[in-house]
Amino acid sequence: MALAAKLQLRQSQSLVMTPQLMQSIRLLQFTHLELERFIDDEIERNPLLERAEPQEDAASDQAQKGDAASEPAADGDWFEAETAWSAEAISEKLDTSLENLFPDDPGTSERLGPDLTAQWKSASGNGSTSSSDGFDVADMAAAAITLRDHVGEQVALAFADPAARLIASELADGLDEAGYMRADMAEIAARLGADATAVAKVLAVCQTFEPAGIFARDLAECLLLQLAVRDRLDPAMKALIANLELLARRDFQTLKRICGVDEEDLLDMLAEIRALDPRPGMAFSRGASDAIVADVEVRAANDGSWTVELNAETLPRVLVDHIYFAQVTPHAKNQAEKDFLAECLQNANWLTRSLDQRAKTILKVASEIVRQQDAFLVHGVRHLKPLNLRTVADAIGMHESTVSRVTANKYMLTPRGVFELRYFFTASIASSGGGDAHSSEAVRDRIKQLIDEEKAVDVLSDDAIVDMLRESGVDIARRTVAKYREGMNIPSSVQRRREKRALASAGR
C-alpha cells in the first residue's frame, strides 16, 4: 500500500465564540453595578458611544430651549436688572404677594439689600442653570471618623513619652477592621529597636481604649477586655471564656461543672456574653453595603394577573452617535483611521443590540418564573412550587445555560418582598400520598414552624418531625430533615431541650 500526501476539501459546521458573542454572554450575568462599570469603560474607549438622557429630562430641556428662544432675555431672567427684585416684580412673577411668600418676614428688595441680592444671583447662576447645579448640603457633611482616627486621638492623650507614642502608633497600624491587633509583637519590637516588655506595656494601655475590646489578639481576649470594663470578670466568667469551644457546642452540663455555678447563674452569664460585641471596630468601618436594586418589578393587575416590568433604573441608556461618525469619517487621513472608526461603529451597534437583547431575555425569564410561581405570590412560601432551570428554559425556548446566567445576581421586587431569581428554583420533594411534589423551601419553612411551636417538655426529634411531615403529605428522609435543620442553624433536639429547660427554670 503506497503512502502519499494529497489535499482534500471537507465542509463542516462548528460554533465559534467570537468576541462579540462572548461579550453578549457576559452581559447576561452582569449585575446592575457591574453593567454600569462595563458601559463606562466602553464609552471611554469608543468615541461613538454616549449615554442617553432620560426622555423626561430631554423633553423638559427642549421645552426650556423653546421658551428661551421665543421670549426676550430681559423678560425671562429675574437677575437681568435690579428693578426685577422689587416687590412688585416678584409679586408679578409668582402671581402672589411677598406676604404670602415670606409670612414671617415680608419685605422689599431694598430690605433684602444688594449683598443678599448678589448672593441669590450667584447661587442661581443668572438663571441659566438648575438648582441641582448649585449648593449641595452633602458637600458640607463631615467625613466619617475611621477606627484609625479614633485610636490616634486616644494615643495622643494616653502617652506623653514620644517612644511609647511611636510604639502605640505601630500597634494601631496593625488593627484590622474588626478592631483586632493582627501585627506581630516581636516584629514591631525588632523594627523599632524597642524592648518586648515595653511593647507589651504599651499594648496593655491601648487595650483600655474605647470602644472596649479593641487591640485584642483573639476573641477570648476581646470578651475579657469588655467584661473587665463592666467589672464582671470573676473566676467563673474567666473559666467560661477559657472554654468557648464548649459554649459553641452548647455543652452546658460540662460548663456548669467547670465554672462551679448552677443553671440560673450560667444562664445569666450567657446573657452577659451575648450582650458583648465580638467585633468592636466594625462601628467605624467605612465600607457601606450596596442597596439591592431590583431588576424586575412584579405588581398585581386589575384582572387578577401579574404585571411584570423591568426596572427602568437598571436599564442603561446608550446611544450610537451616527452623526459624529458621518462627520469624522471623510476626514480620516489613512486607512488605519477608517478601520478604527468602522470597528468602533460595529462594536457600538453590537453593544446596543446586546443590551436590548439582555433586557428582553431577563423580562422573558422573569415572566415565566412569575407564571410558574403564581401560588407563591398569592399565598406565600408554603405554596412555592419545585422548579428547575430546564423547566423554564423549555417553556421559553432557550438554553438552560442562558437561563442560569440570567438568574445569577438578579433580583425581583414582588408584593412579598425582594427575592433573588435563584430563590424560586428549589428542589423537589415527593409527596407521600402520590400528589404534587413539595418545594424544599416550603419544607424548610414547615420544619422551622414545627420547631418554633414545640414545648420544653415535648421537644421534637428529627424522627418525630419526619413523622409529622409524612402525615401532612411530605415524604422526606431523616437525614434530609437534619440537613435542613442544620442549614437554618437550629440545634439538635438534645441541645434545644437543654436550653428550653434552662430558660424555664430561670423563668420560675
C-alpha positions as CSV (number, residue, x, y, z in Angstrom):
1,M,0.0,0.0,0.0
2,A,1.6,3.3,-1.1
3,L,1.6,6.3,1.1
4,A,1.3,9.7,-0.5
5,A,0.3,13.2,0.6
6,K,-2.8,14.7,-1.0
7,L,-5.3,17.6,-0.4
8,Q,-8.9,17.1,0.3
9,L,-11.8,19.6,0.9
10,R,-14.3,19.0,3.6
11,Q,-17.2,21.1,4.8
12,S,-18.2,21.1,8.4
13,Q,-20.1,23.3,10.9
14,S,-18.8,24.5,14.2
15,L,-19.7,27.0,16.8
16,V,-17.1,29.7,17.1
17,M,-17.1,32.0,20.1
18,T,-16.4,35.4,18.6
19,P,-15.5,38.3,20.9
20,Q,-18.9,39.9,20.3
21,L,-20.7,36.6,21.3
22,M,-18.6,36.3,24.4
23,Q,-19.5,39.9,25.3
24,S,-23.2,39.2,25.0
25,I,-22.9,36.2,27.2
26,R,-21.0,38.2,29.8
27,L,-23.7,40.9,29.7
28,L,-26.3,38.4,30.7
29,Q,-24.7,37.6,34.0
30,F,-23.6,41.1,35.0
31,T,-25.2,42.8,37.9
32,H,-26.6,46.3,37.7
33,L,-23.4,47.9,39.1
34,E,-21.1,45.6,37.0
35,L,-23.0,46.6,33.9
36,E,-22.7,50.3,34.7
37,R,-19.0,50.0,35.1
38,F,-18.6,48.0,31.9
39,I,-20.6,50.6,29.9
40,D,-18.5,53.4,31.4
41,D,-15.3,51.6,30.2
42,E,-16.8,51.1,26.8
43,I,-17.8,54.8,26.5
44,E,-14.3,55.8,27.4
45,R,-12.8,53.6,24.7
46,N,-15.4,54.1,22.0
47,P,-16.0,57.8,20.8
48,L,-19.2,56.8,19.1
49,L,-20.9,55.7,22.3
50,E,-22.7,58.1,24.6
51,R,-25.2,57.9,27.4
52,A,-28.8,58.9,26.6
53,E,-30.5,61.3,28.9
54,P,-33.9,60.3,30.3
55,Q,-36.8,61.2,28.0
56,E,-38.4,63.4,30.6
57,D,-35.2,65.5,31.0
58,A,-34.8,65.7,27.3
59,A,-38.3,66.9,26.7
60,S,-38.0,69.4,29.5
61,D,-34.8,70.8,28.2
62,Q,-36.3,71.1,24.7
63,A,-39.3,72.9,26.1
64,Q,-37.0,75.2,28.1
65,K,-34.9,76.0,24.9
66,G,-38.0,76.7,23.0
67,D,-39.3,79.1,25.7
68,A,-35.9,80.8,25.9
69,A,-35.9,81.3,22.1
70,S,-39.4,82.7,21.9
71,E,-39.1,85.1,24.9
72,P,-36.8,88.2,25.3
73,A,-33.9,87.6,27.6
74,A,-34.8,90.6,29.7
75,D,-38.3,89.3,30.4
76,G,-37.2,85.7,31.1
77,D,-34.4,86.4,33.6
78,W,-35.1,87.8,37.1
79,F,-31.5,88.8,37.5
80,E,-31.0,91.0,34.4
81,A,-31.7,94.2,36.3
82,E,-32.0,95.2,40.0
83,T,-35.5,96.5,39.3
84,A,-36.6,92.9,38.8
85,W,-36.1,92.4,42.6
86,S,-38.7,94.9,43.5
87,A,-41.7,93.8,45.5
88,E,-44.0,94.5,42.5
89,A,-41.8,92.4,40.1
90,I,-41.6,89.4,42.5
91,S,-45.4,89.5,43.0
92,E,-46.0,89.7,39.3
93,K,-43.6,86.8,38.6
94,L,-45.1,84.5,41.2
95,D,-48.6,85.7,41.0
96,T,-48.7,86.4,44.7
97,S,-47.5,88.9,47.2
98,L,-44.4,88.9,49.4
99,E,-46.6,88.5,52.5
100,N,-47.6,85.1,51.1
101,L,-44.0,84.2,50.1
102,F,-42.4,85.3,53.4
103,P,-45.2,85.4,56.0
104,D,-42.7,85.8,58.9
105,D,-40.6,88.5,57.3
106,P,-42.2,90.3,54.4
107,G,-40.1,93.0,52.7
108,T,-38.9,94.6,49.5
109,S,-35.7,94.4,47.5
110,E,-34.5,97.4,49.5
111,R,-34.8,95.4,52.7
112,L,-33.1,92.4,51.1
113,G,-30.1,94.6,50.4
114,P,-27.6,94.5,47.5
115,D,-25.4,91.9,49.1
116,L,-28.1,89.3,49.5
117,T,-29.4,90.0,46.0
118,A,-25.9,89.3,44.7
119,Q,-25.8,86.1,46.6
120,W,-29.1,84.9,45.1
121,K,-27.7,85.9,41.6
122,S,-24.5,83.9,42.2
123,A,-26.3,80.9,43.6
124,S,-28.7,80.6,40.7
125,G,-26.1,81.3,38.0
126,N,-28.1,84.2,36.5
127,G,-31.0,81.7,35.9
128,S,-29.1,79.7,33.4
129,T,-28.6,76.6,35.5
130,S,-31.0,74.5,37.6
131,S,-30.9,74.4,41.4
132,S,-29.3,70.9,41.3
133,D,-26.1,72.5,40.0
134,G,-25.8,74.9,42.9
135,F,-25.2,74.4,46.6
136,D,-25.3,70.8,47.9
137,V,-25.7,70.2,51.6
138,A,-24.0,66.8,51.2
139,D,-20.8,68.6,50.3
140,M,-20.7,70.2,53.8
141,A,-21.1,66.9,55.6
142,A,-18.3,65.9,57.9
143,A,-16.1,63.0,56.8
144,A,-16.7,59.7,58.7
145,I,-14.3,59.1,61.6
146,T,-12.3,55.9,60.9
147,L,-11.1,53.5,63.6
148,R,-7.5,54.7,62.9
149,D,-8.5,58.3,63.6
150,H,-10.4,57.4,66.7
151,V,-7.5,55.4,68.1
152,G,-5.0,58.1,67.1
153,E,-6.8,60.7,69.2
154,Q,-6.6,58.4,72.2
155,V,-2.9,57.6,71.6
156,A,-2.1,61.3,71.7
157,L,-3.8,61.7,75.1
158,A,-2.6,58.4,76.7
159,F,1.1,58.6,76.1
160,A,3.4,61.6,76.9
161,D,6.6,59.7,76.0
162,P,7.4,60.0,72.3
163,A,8.9,56.5,72.2
164,A,5.7,55.0,73.7
165,R,3.6,57.0,71.3
166,L,5.6,55.7,68.4
167,I,5.0,52.1,69.6
168,A,1.3,52.8,70.0
169,S,1.1,54.1,66.5
170,E,2.7,51.0,65.1
171,L,0.3,48.8,67.1
172,A,-2.6,50.9,65.8
173,D,-1.4,50.2,62.2
174,G,-1.8,46.5,62.9
175,L,-5.6,46.8,63.7
176,D,-8.0,45.1,61.3
177,E,-11.4,46.4,60.6
178,A,-12.9,44.4,63.5
179,G,-10.5,46.1,66.0
180,Y,-8.2,43.1,66.5
181,M,-4.5,43.5,66.7
182,R,-3.0,41.3,64.0
183,A,0.6,42.6,64.0
184,D,3.4,40.5,65.4
185,M,4.6,41.9,68.7
186,A,8.2,40.6,68.2
187,E,8.4,42.1,64.8
188,I,7.3,45.5,66.0
189,A,9.8,45.4,68.8
190,A,12.6,44.4,66.4
191,R,11.6,47.0,63.8
192,L,11.6,49.9,66.3
193,G,14.5,48.6,68.4
194,A,12.4,48.5,71.5
195,D,12.2,46.0,74.3
196,A,9.5,43.4,74.1
197,T,8.4,44.3,77.6
198,A,7.9,47.9,76.7
199,V,5.8,46.9,73.7
200,A,3.7,44.7,75.9
201,K,3.1,47.6,78.4
202,V,2.0,49.9,75.6
203,L,-0.4,47.3,74.3
204,A,-1.9,46.9,77.8
205,V,-2.6,50.6,77.8
206,C,-4.0,50.5,74.3
207,Q,-6.4,47.7,75.3
208,T,-8.1,50.2,77.7
209,F,-9.1,52.4,74.8
210,E,-12.7,52.9,73.6
211,P,-14.5,51.0,72.3
212,A,-13.9,48.3,74.8
213,G,-12.3,45.2,73.3
214,I,-10.1,46.7,70.6
215,F,-6.4,45.7,70.4
216,A,-7.4,42.2,71.4
217,R,-5.5,39.4,69.8
218,D,-8.3,36.8,69.7
219,L,-12.0,36.5,70.5
220,A,-11.4,35.3,74.1
221,E,-9.2,38.3,74.9
222,C,-11.8,40.7,73.3
223,L,-14.5,39.4,75.5
224,L,-12.3,39.5,78.6
225,L,-11.5,43.2,77.9
226,Q,-15.2,44.1,77.7
227,L,-16.1,42.1,80.8
228,A,-13.3,43.9,82.7
229,V,-14.7,47.3,81.8
230,R,-18.1,46.1,83.1
231,D,-16.5,44.8,86.3
232,R,-17.8,41.3,85.6
233,L,-14.5,39.4,85.3
234,D,-14.9,37.0,88.2
235,P,-13.3,33.5,88.3
236,A,-16.5,31.8,86.9
237,M,-16.6,34.1,84.0
238,K,-12.9,33.6,83.3
239,A,-13.5,29.8,83.2
240,L,-16.4,30.3,80.8
241,I,-14.3,32.4,78.4
242,A,-11.5,29.9,78.6
243,N,-13.9,27.2,77.3
244,L,-15.6,28.9,74.4
245,E,-15.5,25.7,72.4
246,L,-17.8,24.1,74.9
247,L,-20.1,27.1,74.7
248,A,-20.2,26.7,70.9
249,R,-21.2,23.0,71.3
250,R,-23.8,24.0,73.9
251,D,-22.4,21.6,76.4
252,F,-24.0,23.3,79.4
253,Q,-23.5,20.4,81.8
254,T,-19.8,20.5,81.4
255,L,-19.7,24.3,81.7
256,K,-21.6,24.2,84.9
257,R,-19.1,21.8,86.4
258,I,-16.1,23.8,85.2
259,C,-17.4,27.2,86.3
260,G,-18.9,25.9,89.5
261,V,-22.3,27.5,89.0
262,D,-25.9,26.3,88.8
263,E,-28.2,26.6,85.8
264,E,-29.5,30.0,86.8
265,D,-26.1,31.6,87.2
266,L,-24.9,30.0,83.9
267,L,-27.9,31.4,82.1
268,D,-27.1,34.9,83.5
269,M,-23.5,34.5,82.3
270,L,-24.6,33.5,78.9
271,A,-26.9,36.6,78.7
272,E,-23.9,38.8,79.5
273,I,-21.8,37.1,76.8
274,R,-24.5,37.7,74.2
275,A,-24.5,41.4,75.1
276,L,-20.8,41.8,74.2
277,D,-19.6,42.9,70.8
278,P,-17.2,40.3,69.2
279,R,-16.1,42.9,66.6
280,P,-15.9,46.3,68.3
281,G,-14.1,48.0,65.5
282,M,-16.8,47.5,62.9
283,A,-18.7,50.5,64.3
284,F,-16.0,52.7,62.5
285,S,-16.0,50.6,59.3
286,R,-16.2,52.9,56.2
287,G,-17.5,50.2,54.0
288,A,-21.1,50.7,53.1
289,S,-23.1,47.8,51.7
290,D,-24.8,48.4,48.4
291,A,-28.5,48.6,48.4
292,I,-30.2,45.9,46.4
293,V,-31.8,47.3,43.3
294,A,-34.5,45.0,41.8
295,D,-34.0,44.3,38.1
296,V,-37.7,43.2,37.7
297,E,-40.8,44.6,39.4
298,V,-44.0,42.5,39.8
299,R,-47.3,44.1,40.6
300,A,-50.9,42.8,40.8
301,A,-53.0,43.8,37.8
302,N,-56.7,44.7,38.0
303,D,-57.8,41.5,36.2
304,G,-56.1,39.3,38.9
305,S,-53.0,38.6,36.8
306,W,-49.4,39.9,37.4
307,T,-47.7,42.7,35.6
308,V,-44.0,42.1,35.1
309,E,-41.8,45.1,34.2
310,L,-38.2,45.8,34.0
311,N,-36.9,48.4,36.5
312,A,-36.0,51.5,34.4
313,E,-33.2,52.4,36.9
314,T,-31.3,49.2,36.0
315,L,-31.6,49.7,32.2
316,P,-28.6,51.6,30.8
317,R,-29.3,54.1,28.2
318,V,-26.7,54.0,25.5
319,L,-26.8,55.6,22.0
320,V,-24.6,55.4,18.9
321,D,-23.6,58.8,17.6
322,H,-24.0,58.2,13.8
323,I,-23.9,61.9,13.1
324,Y,-20.4,62.2,14.6
325,F,-19.3,59.1,12.6
326,A,-20.6,60.7,9.4
327,Q,-18.7,63.9,10.2
328,V,-15.3,62.4,11.0
329,T,-15.1,59.6,8.5
330,P,-14.5,61.8,5.4
331,H,-11.6,63.5,7.3
332,A,-9.8,60.2,8.1
333,K,-6.2,60.6,7.0
334,N,-5.4,57.0,6.3
335,Q,-6.9,53.5,6.1
336,A,-6.0,52.8,9.7
337,E,-8.2,55.6,11.0
338,K,-11.0,54.5,8.7
339,D,-10.7,50.9,10.1
340,F,-10.7,52.3,13.6
341,L,-13.9,54.2,13.1
342,A,-15.6,51.3,11.3
343,E,-14.6,49.0,14.2
344,C,-15.9,51.5,16.8
345,L,-19.2,51.7,14.9
346,Q,-19.5,47.9,14.7
347,N,-18.8,47.5,18.4
348,A,-21.2,50.3,19.3
349,N,-24.0,48.8,17.3
350,W,-23.3,45.3,18.7
351,L,-23.3,46.7,22.3
352,T,-26.7,48.4,21.9
353,R,-28.2,45.3,20.4
354,S,-26.7,43.1,23.1
355,L,-28.2,45.4,25.8
356,D,-31.6,45.3,24.2
357,Q,-31.4,41.5,23.9
358,R,-30.3,41.3,27.5
359,A,-33.3,43.3,28.7
360,K,-35.7,41.2,26.6
361,T,-34.2,37.9,27.9
362,I,-34.4,39.0,31.6
363,L,-38.1,40.0,31.1
364,K,-38.9,36.7,29.4
365,V,-37.3,34.6,32.1
366,A,-38.9,36.6,34.9
367,S,-42.3,36.4,33.3
368,E,-42.1,32.6,33.1
369,I,-41.0,32.5,36.8
370,V,-43.9,34.6,37.8
371,R,-46.3,32.3,35.8
372,Q,-44.8,29.2,37.4
373,Q,-44.8,30.6,41.0
374,D,-48.2,32.3,40.9
375,A,-49.3,30.4,44.1
376,F,-46.3,31.7,46.0
377,L,-47.1,35.3,45.1
378,V,-50.7,34.8,46.3
379,H,-50.4,32.6,49.3
380,G,-46.7,32.6,50.5
381,V,-43.7,30.4,50.8
382,R,-45.8,27.3,51.7
383,H,-47.1,27.3,48.1
384,L,-43.7,27.6,46.4
385,K,-43.5,25.0,43.7
386,P,-40.5,22.9,42.8
387,L,-38.8,24.5,39.8
388,N,-35.6,23.9,37.9
389,L,-33.7,25.7,35.1
390,R,-34.7,23.2,32.4
391,T,-38.4,23.7,33.0
392,V,-38.1,27.5,32.4
393,A,-35.7,27.0,29.5
394,D,-38.1,24.6,27.7
395,A,-41.1,26.9,28.3
396,I,-39.4,30.0,26.8
397,G,-37.4,28.2,24.1
398,M,-33.9,29.0,25.4
399,H,-30.9,27.0,26.5
400,E,-30.6,26.0,30.1
401,S,-27.2,27.8,30.5
402,T,-28.8,31.0,29.2
403,V,-31.4,30.9,32.0
404,S,-28.7,30.1,34.5
405,R,-26.8,33.3,33.5
406,V,-29.9,35.4,33.5
407,T,-30.9,34.4,37.0
408,A,-27.5,35.0,38.5
409,N,-27.4,38.0,40.8
410,K,-30.7,39.4,39.6
411,Y,-33.5,40.4,41.9
412,M,-37.2,40.6,41.7
413,L,-39.4,43.0,43.6
414,T,-42.7,41.3,44.5
415,P,-45.6,42.2,46.9
416,R,-44.0,39.7,49.3
417,G,-40.6,41.4,49.2
418,V,-37.4,41.3,47.1
419,F,-36.1,37.9,46.1
420,E,-33.2,36.7,44.1
421,L,-34.3,35.0,40.9
422,R,-32.5,31.9,42.1
423,Y,-34.7,31.7,45.1
424,F,-37.6,30.5,43.0
425,F,-35.6,27.5,41.8
426,T,-35.9,24.8,44.5
427,A,-35.5,21.1,44.7
428,S,-38.5,18.7,44.6
429,I,-39.6,16.6,47.5
430,A,-42.0,13.8,46.7
431,S,-45.5,13.6,48.2
432,S,-46.3,10.7,50.5
433,G,-49.8,10.5,49.0
434,G,-48.8,10.5,45.4
435,G,-49.9,14.1,44.8
436,D,-47.9,17.1,43.7
437,A,-44.3,17.4,44.9
438,H,-43.3,19.9,47.5
439,S,-40.7,22.6,47.3
440,S,-37.7,22.2,49.5
441,E,-38.0,25.8,50.6
442,A,-41.6,25.2,51.7
443,V,-40.5,22.1,53.6
444,R,-37.8,24.2,55.4
445,D,-40.4,26.7,56.4
446,R,-42.6,23.9,57.8
447,I,-39.7,22.4,59.8
448,K,-38.9,25.8,61.3
449,Q,-42.6,26.3,62.3
450,L,-42.8,22.9,64.0
451,I,-39.6,23.7,66.0
452,D,-40.8,27.2,66.9
453,E,-44.1,25.8,68.3
454,E,-42.6,22.9,70.3
455,K,-42.7,23.0,74.2
456,A,-39.9,22.4,76.6
457,V,-41.5,19.2,77.8
458,D,-42.1,17.9,74.3
459,V,-39.1,18.8,72.1
460,L,-39.3,17.2,68.7
461,S,-36.6,14.9,67.5
462,D,-35.8,14.6,63.8
463,D,-37.7,11.3,63.6
464,A,-40.8,13.0,65.1
465,I,-40.5,15.8,62.6
466,V,-40.3,13.2,59.8
467,D,-43.5,11.5,61.1
468,M,-45.4,14.8,61.3
469,L,-44.3,15.8,57.8
470,R,-45.4,12.5,56.3
471,E,-48.8,12.9,58.0
472,S,-49.1,16.2,56.1
473,G,-48.1,14.6,52.8
474,V,-44.4,15.2,52.6
475,D,-42.2,12.1,52.0
476,I,-38.8,13.0,53.4
477,A,-35.9,11.2,55.0
478,R,-34.5,11.8,58.4
479,R,-31.1,12.9,57.1
480,T,-32.8,15.5,54.9
481,V,-34.6,16.9,57.9
482,A,-31.2,17.1,59.8
483,K,-29.6,18.8,56.8
484,Y,-32.3,21.4,56.5
485,R,-32.3,22.0,60.3
486,E,-28.5,22.5,60.4
487,G,-28.7,24.8,57.4
488,M,-31.1,27.0,59.4
489,N,-28.6,27.0,62.4
490,I,-31.2,25.1,64.5
491,P,-29.5,22.9,67.2
492,S,-30.4,19.3,67.8
493,S,-33.3,18.2,69.9
494,V,-30.9,17.4,72.9
495,Q,-29.5,20.9,72.8
496,R,-32.9,22.6,72.4
497,R,-34.3,20.6,75.3
498,R,-31.4,21.7,77.5
499,E,-31.8,25.3,76.6
500,K,-35.6,25.3,77.0
501,R,-35.3,23.7,80.4
502,A,-32.7,26.2,81.5
503,L,-35.0,29.1,80.3
504,A,-38.0,27.5,82.1
505,S,-36.1,27.2,85.4
506,A,-34.8,30.8,85.1
507,G,-38.4,31.9,84.5
508,R,-39.5,30.3,87.7
